[in-house]
């Protein structure tokens, strides 16, 4: 074909295909790198545990090395979460807009991502040039840790460009880059005088990002930068430094390990043994299969620590069986979504780990409180299922021999819960070490189940990407939380509770109202990081036990996994089952009310005792 005959449309298609191939190659390399870093982290923590307990020795700098590798894991995994549900986009408002506005909203949302990538890249570079010194334990320059996240910001920009070009949106993404770069360059030169404290502008800018369906961490980071024009006391290098500091905690290594344990438990088939055990115990009762779903969720909670993981597992495992036994599809999916709430309450719980990171509360005490709260929530759900499921036939009653056999087969899964909960509570191991032991235990189960190399790699990669998405959220919430603290939002809450009487009842009512509102639009992790430190001092001053109050925070926010517009668990189940989310939001109402009853009981207990 002559050059004059080569049409622009064909050239654009060729460019799209090339961009897609490059993007796939980059994602493959990043996936391999993230999985490898997670494997090295696991090996390092396990070796440290063995050295301490068997040889009364250890490695100098092991904890710092783990923290640095965790930052690297986030830098490699964060770009991979950009195109998935892990990006934490609130797209319900965009879907309500006329379709002709969707291209404009995507350009605007991408501006937040471009701005975030530039902040991490150039802010990280500025810190690298400013920061001197060498890590006393690792013997390497301190700037390397900040360089990891700076490189992660550049990778986010590259993935955004390639993704949009592969989708045939070259000019829209170039517009996003131009606007984002202009904002990045212009914000430090602008000064806007307002009577409002900077935190109000901060919240409004982040809210705009959420409405436009920008990734939640990107909305946080961009808002923290834009508010510099409104008098923020946090310059760009400090924003990046606060982000890195937020994820530089050894406790946070437990998150990828728990996610890995849950993934390997499912891949190895051990999770199915929990299903058979639950069916043998309660399947013969009224609404037996639904009660089996509930009991499986309770048992699976002791392994995964992730409600999203359990929702996906339950939707693929139980939904077809529930429908085959006569359950309406929407009701079956609603039961699965409602029971999945328990995974972030019953230990091990990633939500409690995040809360402990944000407030310095005892992880072990929070886990004990989670047992009580999770049991109460399970009882309330069991009653609701009993009352709402009437016509479906129960499963055949299992014989004593079948029950015994199913219990024996489920022992490997129960062993995981023992390692985690008993190890942490007795103090034999730290939370991070218990999570590493749990991951190694499930890895051995996977080897025993003859999982192939690809299946093991997929589990490591998935856990690494999920942990990176959570880690980036934790880090970017740091500057946001700092600016809220500077404007003394916590003091405002305390003054408001004093105006209402300052009693435990006033604090509980106000806190639940605040959490019920913010939980409608914020991911549970973000809500915990931002409002846990703000609400906890008021509760303590009112004489409420901080551990009990921490449990109330997590239970309150987990319930929002079932409420519109965010409803993460509803959307996960909807995505697996292909049932419209609107139908699930209606069907889940009875179970949502049951969970609210359990929350009310927990609150009454806190006030009375």
C-alpha positions, 0 to 999 in steps of 0.5 A: 500500500502506498503512503498516500493510501494509508488512512489515519483511522488505520494508523490510529488502530495500529497505534492502539494495538501497539499501546495495548501490547506495550501495556500488557508487557509492562503489566506482566513485568510489574506483576512478576516484580510485585509477586516476587517482592511479596515472596521475598517479604514472606521468606524474610519474615519467616526466617526472622521468626525461625532465627528468633525462636530456634537460635535466639538470634536475628538479623539487624535491620530485618524490620526496616528491610521489610518496610522498604520492600513493602513500599516497593511492593506498593510502587509496583502494584499500584499501577496494576490496580488502576484498571480494576475494582481495586482502584476504588472508583465511586462511579455511581454518580457518573452512571447517573449523568447523561451518556454524552457527558461521560467522555468529559467526566473521564477526562476530568477524572484522569486529571486527578490521576495525572496530578497524583502521578506528577506529585509522587514523581516530582515530589519524590525526586525533590525529597531524594535531592534534599534528603541525606544520610544512610539507614543505620540498619541497612547501610543504604541511602535513605532517599531510596525508599522515597524513590520507590514511590516516585517511580510508582507515580511515573508508572501510574502515568505511563499505565494511564497513557497506554490504557487510554491510547489502547482504548482509542482515546489519544486526544482525551488523555493528552487533554488530561495530561495538559490540564493536570500538568498546568494545575501542577505547575500553577498551584504553587503560584496561586493564593486564594484567600477564604475565611474557611479553614483549608480542610473544608476546601480539601474535603470539597476537592476530594469530593469532586474527585469522587463524584467524577469517579477518580480513584480514591487514593488519587482524589486524596493526593490531588486534593492535598496538593490543590489545597496548597493554594488555599493556605495549606501548611503541607508543601509538596515534598511534605505530602509525599513524605507523609504518604511514605511515612503512612505506609512505612509501618511493619504492622502493615506487612500483615495485610499482603500476608493475610490476603495471600493466605485467603487466596491460597486457601481458596485455590487449594480447595480447603475453603470447600472443606469449610463449606461441606462442614457447614452444610453438615452442621446446619444444612438440615435446618430451615433455610438450611443452604442459606444458613450454610452460607452464613456459617461458611462465612463465619468460618472463612472469616478466620482465614481471609480477613477480607470481605471482598474475597469472601463475597467473590468466593461465596458468589461463585460457590453458593449462588448457583446452588441457592438458585438451584434449590429455589431461592430467587436469584436476587435474594440468594445474592443478597444473602451472600453479600450480607454474610460477607460483612463478617470477614472484616469483623471476625479475626483476622480482620484487615479493617482492625489492622488499619484501625490499629495503625491509625489509632495505636490501639492494641491489635490483640484486644481489637481482635477479641472484640471482633469475635464478640461483635462478629458472633452477635452479627452472625446471630442477627443474620441467622434470625433474619434468614430464618424469618425471610426464607420460608419456602425453600427445602432444607438439605438432607440431614447429615449422619453423625459419621458424615459430620465427623468426616466433614469436621476432620476434613476441615481441620486444616482450615481450622488450623489456620485460625488457631495460628493467627488468633491464638498466636497473636493473643497469647503473644507468641508472635506479632501480628505480622509474624502470625500473618506470615505463618498463616500465608506459609501454612496455606502455601503448604496446603497449596503444595499438598493440593498439587497447585501448579506454579501458575496457580501459586504465582496468580495467588501471589500476584493477586495478593500483591496487587490488592495489598498495593491498592490498600497500601496506597490508600493508607499512604495517601490518607496520611496528608489528608488526615494531617490537614484535618488534624491541623484544623483541629477537626477532632476538637470540633467534634469534642466541642460538639459532643460537649454541647450535646451533653458530653455523655457517652450516649451523645458521643455514640449517637454523634459518632454513628451519625457521622460514620453512617454519612461518610460510609455512604461515599468513602471506602471503609479503609479511608473512613477508618484512617480519616475518622478513627483518630478524630472520633476516638479522643471524644469517646475516651473523654466520655468514658467509653472503652477505646477498644469497644469504640474501635469495634463499633467504628469497624462494624458501622463502616462494614455495614456500608458494604451493603448500602448505596451508592458505594456498596462495595460488597453488593457490586462485587456480588453483582459483578460475579452473578450478573444480577443488577446492583439495584435489585441486590440493594432492594433484596438486602434490606432485611439483612441490612436491618439485622446488622443495624440491630447488632450495631445498636446492641453494641452501642447500648453495651458501650453506654451501659457498661 
